[in-house]
Amino acid sequence: MAKESMKAREVKRAKLVAKYAAKRAQLIADGDYVALQKLPKNASPVRLHNRCKLTGRPKGYVRKFGISRINLREMALKGLLPGVKKASW
């Protein structure tokens, strides 16, 4: 389980990226890179990191479900994810 501060930091970054998205696009279109550098660092979408919605785990993120591989396996085995079953061959 990730620390609450780490999860809160990611949420704060996501809000900042959304706030400055239009301004960033305009500055990039104009080619004004000096003004672009004056925006906050965390306003850059590159700094966002996918985290598990349940535990906040930063690694092993499955984009289709928005959760980590560990939670995906547990939920699939319990039958909580419709259409997902354990492979066997």
Buried (B, 14 or more C-beta within 10 A) or exposed (E): EBEEEEBEBBEEBBEBBEEBEEEBEEBEEEEEEEEBEEBEEBBBEEBEEBBBBBBBBBEEBBEEBBBBBBBBBBBBEEEEBEEBEEEEE
